[in-house]
Amino acid sequence: MPSGVQHVAMRFDIDRFAAAGGFGGHGGRLGMRYHAHGPDWAELALPYDPALVGDPESGVIASGPIITIMDMATSLAVWLKRGRFVPHATLDLRVDYLRPATPGATVIGHGECYRVTHSIAFVRGQAHDGNPDDPVAHVTGTFMTTGPRDTRQS
């Protein structure tokens, strides 16, 4: 960054983000919607859409949209935990599929940020289609800040 220029992290307001169409682009095309949040977690909904089906015979949603909703839910959880928007990139996102999503059902993606260091945020979450005790997938991952070093930890 040029000398004398300071980076100012913007406060993150998930309600404003969702209302302003924050899920535009890929997430918007998939139909992703805000569902709920807390101080270090976020939930998104992915309504069933035949255009998202990976196997027309079974009607099961393809893996790509589920990966996308989990990447976004865990990303939002990082910003919620930090209390502000800090640019970051998905460093690693491991997805363990446990079963196919039920055809016709909305998939809920729950992401949680459980630890933040200077430059890395650690996340976990799950996707389910109506019953959190019977998940479709589990995820774990890390995000790395891409801007100036963040000196506040959580």
C-alpha positions in Angstrom: 0.0 0.0 0.0 1.4 3.5 -0.8 2.9 5.4 2.1 0.4 7.4 4.0 -2.6 5.4 2.8 -4.5 3.4 5.4 -6.8 0.5 4.9 -10.2 1.0 6.6 -12.1 -2.2 7.2 -15.9 -1.7 6.7 -18.3 -2.7 9.4 -20.1 -5.8 8.3 -23.9 -5.7 8.4 -25.4 -9.0 7.1 -28.9 -7.7 6.9 -27.7 -4.8 4.7 -25.5 -7.2 2.6 -28.5 -9.5 2.0 -30.9 -6.7 1.2 -28.5 -5.1 -1.2 -28.3 -8.3 -3.3 -25.0 -9.5 -1.7 -25.7 -13.0 -3.2 -25.5 -11.6 -6.8 -23.3 -13.3 -9.3 -22.9 -17.0 -8.8 -24.9 -17.1 -5.6 -27.7 -15.1 -7.1 -27.9 -17.3 -10.2 -28.2 -20.3 -7.8 -31.1 -18.6 -5.9 -29.2 -18.4 -2.6 -31.0 -16.5 0.1 -30.3 -15.3 3.6 -31.8 -17.5 6.3 -30.5 -16.6 9.8 -27.3 -15.5 11.7 -25.7 -15.1 15.1 -22.5 -13.4 16.3 -20.2 -16.0 14.6 -22.5 -18.1 12.4 -24.6 -17.6 9.3 -27.3 -19.7 7.5 -28.2 -19.5 3.9 -31.0 -21.2 2.0 -30.8 -22.8 -1.4 -34.3 -23.5 -2.6 -34.7 -26.5 -4.8 -34.5 -25.7 -8.5 -34.6 -28.3 -11.3 -31.8 -26.3 -13.0 -29.5 -27.3 -10.1 -30.1 -31.0 -10.5 -27.0 -33.1 -11.3 -28.8 -36.3 -12.1 -32.2 -35.9 -13.9 -33.3 -39.4 -13.1 -33.0 -39.0 -9.3 -33.7 -35.2 -9.1 -30.7 -34.8 -6.7 -29.1 -31.3 -6.6 -25.5 -31.4 -7.9 -22.5 -31.0 -5.6 -21.4 -27.6 -7.0 -24.4 -25.6 -5.6 -23.9 -27.2 -2.2 -20.2 -26.4 -2.2 -21.1 -22.8 -3.1 -23.6 -22.3 -0.4 -21.2 -23.7 2.2 -18.4 -21.5 1.0 -20.6 -18.4 1.3 -22.1 -19.3 4.6 -18.7 -19.9 6.2 -17.4 -16.7 4.6 -20.2 -14.7 6.1 -19.5 -16.3 9.5 -16.0 -15.0 9.3 -17.2 -11.4 8.7 -19.7 -11.7 11.5 -17.1 -12.9 14.0 -14.7 -10.2 12.9 -17.6 -7.6 13.1 -16.4 -6.1 9.9 -15.8 -6.9 6.2 -12.2 -7.9 5.7 -11.2 -9.2 2.2 -10.3 -12.8 2.3 -9.9 -15.9 0.1 -10.9 -19.5 0.6 -7.6 -21.2 1.4 -9.2 -24.6 2.0 -12.7 -26.0 2.1 -13.1 -29.7 2.8 -16.6 -31.0 2.0 -17.6 -34.5 3.3 -20.9 -35.6 1.6 -22.9 -37.8 3.8 -25.9 -38.4 1.6 -27.8 -36.9 -1.4 -30.1 -33.9 -0.7 -33.8 -34.8 -0.8 -35.2 -33.9 -4.2 -37.6 -31.0 -3.9 -36.2 -29.8 -0.5 -34.5 -26.6 0.3 -30.9 -27.0 1.4 -29.8 -25.0 4.4 -26.1 -24.2 4.8 -24.9 -23.4 8.3 -21.4 -21.9 8.6 -19.6 -21.1 11.8 -16.3 -19.3 12.4 -14.8 -20.7 15.6 -11.3 -19.1 15.5 -9.6 -16.0 14.0 -5.9 -15.2 14.0 -4.0 -12.3 12.4 -4.5 -13.7 8.9 -6.4 -17.0 9.1 -10.0 -17.7 10.0 -11.1 -21.3 10.8 -14.6 -22.5 9.9 -16.9 -25.5 10.1 -20.5 -26.1 9.1 -23.1 -28.4 7.7 -25.7 -28.5 5.0 -29.1 -30.2 5.7 -32.4 -30.3 3.9 -34.7 -29.9 6.9 -33.2 -31.8 9.7 -29.9 -30.7 11.2 -29.5 -34.1 12.9 -29.4 -35.7 9.4 -26.9 -33.6 7.4 -26.3 -33.7 3.7 -22.6 -32.6 4.2 -20.1 -31.4 6.7 -17.4 -28.8 5.9 -14.2 -27.5 7.5 -12.0 -24.9 6.1 -9.8 -21.8 6.4 -9.9 -18.4 4.9 -6.8 -16.1 4.5 -7.1 -12.3 4.6 -5.9 -10.8 1.4 -5.6 -7.2 2.5 -3.4 -5.6 5.1 -2.6 -7.6 8.2 -5.5 -7.8 10.7 -4.2 -7.0 14.1 -7.4 -7.8 16.1 -8.0 -11.5 17.1 -11.1 -13.2 18.3 
